[in-house]
Amino acid sequence: MEKIEVAPVKPTISVKEFQKIDIRVGTIERVDKIEQADKLVKLRVNFGDHQRNILAGIKTERVDPGAIIGLQALFVVNLEHRQMMGEVSEGMLFDLGYADNITPVLAVPERPVPDGVRAG
């Protein structure tokens, strides 16, 4: 297991502030290359009652980014939509490790749950 220098804890926020973040489970149904992008791929994610396109910088983090198709993961779904490389991202993949400069891994539920289930 990789060792890291543990970062300091961020400033305290209130429960009310935390409750503004909408983190949900979604199933990754497709991973599409964005040809002109070095790191970005477009994920098509099923949240049960709807699907979204979410751009994630995982192209160089995995030998085969398509290997995550079919997996459930956590996503932040209430961020402002963001345009990148001519595509629109409708959320953010919630992964672990990137901020600490280690190869990121997906944050996943320990067993399958219905798509759209909220965290928190």
N, C-alpha and C positions, 0 to 999 in steps of 0.2 A: 504494500500500500504506500502511495506517495505521502510524503510528509510536507506540511506547509507551515509557513509562519502565520499563525492565526491572527487575523485582522481584528482591530478593536471593534467592540460592539457599537453600532450606530446609535445616534441620539434616540432617547425614548420618545415613542409616539403614544397617543391615547388609543384606547380601544375603539373609540368613535372614528379616529383617522384610519385605523387598520380595517375597519368594517367597510370602508369605501373601496377597497381593493377586491375585485371579483375574480377569484381563482377557481377555475373549473377543470374537471376531467374531460378530455376529449380523445377520440380515437383517430390516429393519423391514418388517413385513407390513401393519400398520394404524396409523393415527394417528387417535385418537378425541378429540373435544373433551370437556372436563370443564366443563360449563356454568357452574357457580358459581365456577370458577377464572379468575383474570386471566391467569396465565402458564402453568399446567400443561396438558399434554396427556398422554393415555395411549398409549404405544407398545406394540404387540403385536410381539414380537421372536422370531424363530426361531433357536434355537441348535443346530439339527441333530437332537439327541435329545430336545429339549423346547422349549416356548415359554414366554415370560414376559411379564407386564405390567410395563412400566417407565415411571414417571412422569417427565416432563422439563419443565422450565420454558422451553419454546421457542415458546409461542404467539405472543408479541409480537416474536420475533427474526426471523421470516420472514413474507413476505406470504402464503404458502400453506404452513403446516406439513405438509400432505399431500404436498408435492413430494418429501419424503424417502422416501416409500413405495418399496420395492424396493431401496433402498441398503443396503449393508453398512456397519457402523460398529463401533467398539469400545465395550464395556460392562464395567463392574465387576459381577461376578455373585455375589460372596460377601459382600456387605454385609447387615446385618440388614434384614429387610423393614421398610418404614416406611409408616405410614398417613398419608395426606394427603387432605384434601377428600373424605373418605368412600371413598377408593380405596386399595389397597395397592400399593406399588412394590416389585418383586422384584429390584432392581438399580439401576445408575446409568449413564446415558449418559455416555461419556467424550468430552467435546467440548473444543474449544480456543478460548480467548479470553475466556470469561466472567470469570475471575479478574482479567484485565487490562483490564476495562471496554471491550472491543471486541465487535462483533457476533460471537457464537460461530459456529464451523463444526464440522462433524463430523470426528472422527478416523477416517479410512477406510483400508483396505488399498489399496495401489497397483494391485492387480489382484484379481479375484474369487478367494476362497479358500473352502474348505468352512466352513459355519456351525459354530460351536463351537470353531474353532481358537483356541489360547491365545496371548497375547502374552507376550513375555519370554524 
